[in-house]
Amino acid sequence: MRLSFNMKFNAGLDGILNTQQKMNRAQDQLTKQTRILTPADDPAASAKVLGLDQNLEQVEQFQNNSVLLKNNLALEETVLTNMRTSIDRARVLAIASGNGAYTDSDKQAVAQELKNIQVELLDLMNTRNAEGGYIFSGYQDKTQSYTFNAATGIYEFQGDDGQKALQISPTIALPGNDSGKSVFENVDARLKTTPAAIVSGGATAATVSVTNQSRFDTFYKQTYDSLTPANNDFNVVLTAPSNYEIQRNGASLVPPVTGTFVPDSPIQFNGLTIEISGAAAVPGQVDFSLQPPEKKNILTTIGEFITALEDPTLSIFEFGEAISDTLTQVTSASSKIDSTLSTIGGRVNVLDSVFGTNEDLTINNKSYRADLAEVDYAAAITEITKQEIALEAISATFTKVSGVSLFDYIR
């Protein structure tokens, strides 16, 4: 076989280029810290690495969501805790205002402090998060949660009942906020009756007051008829010589509620105390009704009590009713906040647990990925050294071989 100069030259050049390519590949593996530079290097491992990379990116996003979610919940928890403190102070002031020794100026001082508490609560209920959104406005977080309607004297909720949830795992999404509609609006006002009305007879005065709220609440929930309003009307019928019967919408109760009527002597009925004055009240009739249930936010409740404190014309009975309304509604608002704080705590516990699980998954996935794709530094350095030596040897051989010709033998 005839060996030409070009054949010898090309064979030597190919050896140098192949060796240099192997050395460059080893250097790339070392630089990029992976033994899989292209899918062709290890198709099976390459597919697994791609899946692991996607999973790691997904878990990283879940962890970022968890951090954001925890910050939002921490902000809401702080706001609600501060509100709870202010509401407790309002409760103390309401109880203190029932002191019979309080003068009108004392009540004015209490009213002024309650106004400050009201302003503070309004500010807290309109709290914004780091993105500038109102945390209690639901999905409408660019809309201020609460505004004052001067025409009605009521603080109105402007948001909706939405909760923005963030995904913290493939199957778990937790809300990062609570709507003011559920926390502040869905609060039951005090259940009570309408004022007593003298329908007939010679009674000079009549009052109906709730003296046992829990017992009356139970009776109310069992009795109130939202479909037939007339069934919420009750009558105290006084008959000669000195008897009374309490009827519902003109019909006797089962069993009948009857007794001996004594003017100014209280009649007890399911948590209610009924007092009728006047010796000529018999025969006669006094009516009252169960008021429809209401929802009131704490701002409106405090506003109504401030109005009562600043009204010196209220009777002792009317002012006492205002205090009872305030205390009942403040208790309901406090319970609602406590319940919300409890749900926040539950969410944080789940969040911490899932966050820890995601961290463990990240560690496991990175370890598996390293086993599949990470370069062995010792092997890579050895390969580079081996290829450098080979390259030097081939280069030296190429120089000598390419310099040989027929003229060397003629000489």
C-alpha positions in Angstrom: 0.0 0.0 0.0 1.3 3.4 -0.9 1.5 6.0 1.9 1.4 9.5 0.6 2.5 12.6 2.4 -1.1 13.8 2.7 -2.3 10.6 4.3 0.5 10.8 6.9 -0.3 14.4 7.5 -4.1 13.9 7.9 -3.7 10.9 10.1 -1.4 12.8 12.5 -3.7 15.9 12.4 -6.8 13.7 13.2 -5.0 12.2 16.2 -4.1 15.7 17.5 -7.7 17.0 17.0 -9.3 13.9 18.6 -7.0 14.1 21.6 -7.6 17.8 22.0 -11.4 17.3 21.7 -11.3 14.7 24.5 -9.3 17.1 26.7 -11.7 20.0 26.0 -14.6 17.7 26.9 -13.0 16.8 30.2 -12.3 20.5 30.8 -16.0 21.4 30.0 -17.2 18.7 32.4 -15.0 20.2 35.1 -16.0 23.8 34.4 -19.8 23.0 34.2 -19.6 20.5 37.0 -21.5 17.9 35.1 -20.6 14.8 33.2 -23.6 15.1 30.9 -22.8 17.9 28.4 -25.4 16.8 25.8 -28.3 14.3 26.0 -26.3 12.0 23.8 -23.8 11.5 26.6 -26.3 9.5 28.7 -29.9 9.6 27.3 -31.6 7.9 30.3 -29.8 10.0 33.0 -30.3 13.1 30.9 -34.1 12.6 30.9 -34.1 12.0 34.7 -32.0 15.1 35.3 -34.4 17.2 33.2 -37.3 15.9 35.3 -35.4 16.6 38.6 -34.6 20.1 37.4 -38.2 20.8 36.7 -39.2 19.4 40.1 -36.6 21.5 41.9 -37.8 24.7 40.1 -41.4 23.9 41.1 -40.4 23.3 44.7 -38.4 26.5 44.8 -41.5 28.4 43.7 -43.6 26.6 46.4 -41.0 27.7 48.9 -41.1 31.3 47.7 -44.9 31.2 47.9 -44.6 29.9 51.5 -42.3 32.8 52.5 -44.8 35.3 51.0 -47.7 33.5 52.6 -46.1 33.4 56.0 -45.3 37.2 55.8 -48.9 38.0 54.9 -50.3 35.8 57.7 -47.9 37.4 60.2 -49.1 40.8 59.2 -52.7 39.9 59.6 -52.1 38.2 62.9 -50.3 41.4 64.2 -53.2 43.6 63.1 -55.9 41.4 64.6 -53.9 41.1 67.9 -53.7 44.9 68.2 -57.4 45.1 67.4 -58.2 42.7 70.1 -56.4 44.8 72.6 -58.3 47.9 71.5 -61.6 46.1 71.6 -60.9 44.9 75.2 -60.3 48.5 76.2 -63.7 49.4 74.6 -65.3 46.7 76.7 -63.8 48.1 79.9 -65.0 51.6 79.0 -68.5 50.3 78.3 -68.7 48.5 81.7 -67.3 51.5 83.5 -69.9 53.8 81.9 -72.6 51.9 83.6 -71.5 53.4 86.9 -74.4 55.3 88.2 -72.1 58.0 89.6 -70.9 59.0 86.2 -71.8 62.5 85.3 -72.5 63.8 81.7 -68.9 65.1 81.6 -67.6 61.7 82.6 -69.6 60.1 79.8 -68.2 62.7 77.4 -64.7 61.7 78.4 -65.5 58.1 77.8 -67.0 59.0 74.4 -63.8 60.8 73.5 -61.6 57.9 74.3 -63.9 55.6 72.3 -63.7 57.9 69.3 -59.9 57.5 69.5 -60.3 53.7 69.7 -62.7 53.8 66.7 -60.1 55.8 64.6 -57.4 53.3 65.6 -59.7 50.3 64.7 -60.6 51.9 61.3 -56.9 52.4 60.5 -56.1 48.7 61.4 -59.0 47.4 59.4 -57.6 49.4 56.4 -54.1 48.0 56.7 -52.1 47.4 53.5 -49.5 44.8 52.8 -46.1 45.3 51.2 -47.6 45.3 47.7 -50.0 48.1 48.7 -53.1 46.0 48.8 -55.7 46.2 51.5 -55.5 42.9 53.4 -59.1 42.7 54.4 -60.7 43.7 51.0 -60.7 40.2 49.6 -60.1 40.1 45.9 -60.7 43.9 45.7 -57.4 44.7 47.4 -57.0 48.0 45.6 -60.2 49.2 47.2 -60.2 50.6 50.8 -61.8 48.0 53.1 -63.9 50.4 55.2 -65.3 53.9 54.7 -67.7 56.0 56.7 -71.1 56.8 55.2 -71.9 60.2 56.7 -75.6 59.9 55.5 -76.3 56.7 57.5 -73.6 57.0 60.2 -72.5 53.5 59.4 -69.0 52.2 58.5 -69.4 50.2 55.3 -67.3 47.4 53.9 -66.2 48.0 50.4 -64.4 44.7 49.5 -65.7 41.2 48.8 -65.4 37.9 50.6 -62.6 36.5 48.5 -59.4 34.8 49.8 -56.2 34.8 47.8 -54.7 31.4 48.0 -51.1 30.5 47.2 -49.9 27.0 46.2 -47.3 25.6 48.6 -47.2 22.0 47.3 -48.7 20.2 44.4 -51.9 19.5 46.3 -52.1 22.2 49.0 -53.1 25.8 48.6 -53.5 28.1 51.6 -55.3 31.5 51.8 -53.0 34.3 52.7 -55.7 36.7 53.8 -59.1 36.8 55.5 -61.9 39.1 54.1 -63.3 41.8 56.4 -66.7 40.4 55.5 -66.1 37.2 57.4 -64.0 38.7 60.2 -65.8 42.0 60.9 -69.1 42.0 59.1 -70.4 38.5 59.9 -70.8 39.4 63.6 -74.2 38.9 65.2 -75.7 41.9 67.0 -77.5 41.5 70.3 -80.7 39.6 70.0 -83.5 41.5 71.6 -87.1 42.6 71.4 -88.9 45.8 70.3 -89.9 48.2 73.1 -93.1 47.3 75.0 -96.2 48.9 73.6 -99.4 49.5 75.6 -102.2 48.4 73.4 -105.1 48.7 75.8 -105.9 49.2 79.5 -104.7 51.8 81.9 -101.1 50.9 82.3 -98.9 54.0 82.8 -95.6 52.4 81.6 -94.3 49.1 80.3 -90.8 47.8 79.6 -89.3 44.6 78.3 -85.7 43.9 78.9 -83.3 41.0 78.3 -81.9 40.1 81.7 -80.6 36.6 80.9 -79.1 36.9 77.5 -78.0 33.3 77.0 -81.4 32.0 77.9 -83.1 34.5 75.7 -80.8 33.7 72.8 -81.7 30.0 73.1 -85.4 30.9 73.1 -85.0 33.3 70.2 -83.2 30.8 68.0 -85.9 28.2 68.7 -88.8 30.6 68.2 -88.0 33.3 65.6 -89.9 32.8 62.4 -88.4 34.5 59.4 -91.2 33.3 57.1 -94.2 34.5 59.1 -93.3 37.8 60.8 -96.6 37.8 62.8 -95.4 34.7 64.7 -92.7 36.9 66.3 -95.4 39.1 68.0 -96.1 38.4 71.7 -98.9 39.7 73.8 -99.1 40.1 77.6 -102.9 39.9 78.2 -104.1 41.2 81.6 -107.5 39.9 82.8 -109.6 40.6 85.9 -109.2 40.3 88.7 -105.4 40.2 88.5 -104.1 37.6 86.1 -101.8 37.6 83.0 -101.2 35.3 80.1 -98.4 35.6 77.5 -99.6 34.7 74.0 -97.9 34.4 70.7 -99.7 36.2 67.8 -103.0 36.2 69.8 -102.8 32.4 70.6 -102.0 30.7 73.9 -98.6 29.1 74.1 -98.1 25.4 74.7 -98.0 24.9 77.6 -99.8 28.2 78.6 -97.8 30.8 80.3 -99.9 32.4 83.0 -99.6 34.0 86.4 -100.8 36.6 88.9 -100.3 40.2 87.8 -99.0 42.7 90.3 -98.2 46.2 89.1 -94.5 47.0 88.9 -93.7 43.4 89.8 -91.5 41.7 87.1 -92.8 38.9 84.9 -90.0 36.5 83.9 -90.3 34.9 80.5 -87.4 33.0 78.8 -84.7 35.4 79.8 -87.0 38.5 79.5 -88.1 40.7 82.4 -91.5 42.4 81.7 -92.6 45.2 84.0 -96.0 46.9 83.7 -96.9 49.9 85.9 -100.3 51.2 86.9 -103.1 49.9 89.1 -105.6 50.4 86.3 -103.7 48.2 83.9 -106.2 45.4 84.3 -107.8 44.5 81.9 -105.4 45.5 79.2 -102.7 44.3 76.8 -99.0 45.0 76.3 -97.3 43.8 73.1 -93.7 43.3 72.0 -91.9 41.5 69.2 -88.7 39.7 68.5 -86.5 42.0 66.5 -85.0 40.6 63.3 -81.4 39.4 63.7 -78.7 41.9 62.6 -75.1 41.9 61.7 -72.9 44.9 62.9 -69.3 45.6 62.6 -67.3 46.8 65.6 -66.9 50.4 64.2 -70.7 50.8 63.9 -71.2 49.3 67.4 -68.8 51.8 69.0 -70.3 54.6 67.0 -73.8 53.9 68.3 -72.5 53.7 71.9 -70.7 57.0 71.5 -74.0 58.5 70.4 -75.7 57.1 73.5 -72.9 58.5 75.7 -73.3 62.0 74.2 -77.1 62.0 74.6 -78.1 63.3 78.1 -81.8 62.8 77.4 -81.6 59.0 77.5 -83.4 57.3 80.3 -81.6 54.9 82.7 -83.4 52.0 81.0 -82.4 53.2 77.4 -78.8 53.8 78.4 -78.7 50.4 80.1 -79.9 48.8 76.8 -77.2 50.7 74.9 -74.5 49.3 77.3 -76.0 45.8 76.9 -76.0 46.1 73.1 -72.4 47.2 73.1 -71.1 44.6 75.5 -72.8 41.8 73.6 -71.6 42.9 70.2 -68.1 43.6 71.5 -68.0 40.1 72.8 -69.2 38.7 69.5 -66.6 40.8 67.6 -63.8 39.6 70.0 -64.9 35.9 69.5 -64.8 36.4 65.7 -61.3 37.8 65.9 -60.2 35.0 68.2 -61.6 32.4 65.8 -59.7 34.1 62.9 -56.5 34.1 64.8 -57.0 30.4 65.5 -57.4 29.7 61.8 -54.3 31.7 61.1 -52.3 29.7 63.6 -53.6 26.5 62.0 -52.5 27.7 58.6 -49.0 28.6 59.9 -48.6 25.2 61.4 -49.5 23.5 58.0 -47.2 26.0 56.3 -44.2 25.2 58.5 -44.8 21.5 58.1 -45.1 21.7 54.3 -42.1 24.0 54.1 -40.0 21.4 56.0 -41.2 18.6 53.7 -40.3 20.7 50.7 -36.8 21.3 52.1 -36.3 17.5 52.6 -37.5 16.9 49.0 -35.1 19.5 47.7 -32.2 17.8 49.5 -33.2 14.4 48.2 -33.7 15.5 44.7 -30.4 17.4 44.6 -28.6 14.4 46.0 -30.1 12.1 43.3 -29.3 14.6 40.6 -25.7 14.8 41.8 -25.5 11.0 41.6 -26.8 11.1 38.0 -25.0 14.1 36.5 -22.3 15.6 38.7 -18.8 15.2 37.5 -16.2 13.2 39.5 -13.5 15.8 40.0 -10.7 13.3 40.4 -11.7 11.4 37.3 -12.0 14.6 35.3 -8.6 16.0 36.4 -7.0 12.6 35.6 -8.6 12.6 32.2 -7.3 16.1 31.5 -3.8 15.1 32.5 -3.9 12.0 30.4 -5.1 13.8 27.3 -2.5 16.5 27.8 0.3 13.9 27.9 -1.2 12.1 24.9 -1.5 15.5 23.0 2.1 16.3 23.7 3.2 12.8 22.5 1.1 13.0 19.3 2.3 16.5 18.6 6.0 15.4 18.9 5.4 12.3 16.7 3.5 14.4 14.1 6.4 16.8 13.9 8.9 14.1 13.2 6.7 12.1 10.9 5.7 15.0 8.8 9.3 16.0 8.3 10.4 12.7 6.7 10.7 12.6 2.9 12.5 10.7 0.1 15.2 13.3 -0.1 16.3 12.3 3.4 17.2 8.9 2.1 18.9 10.2 -1.0 21.2 12.3 1.1 
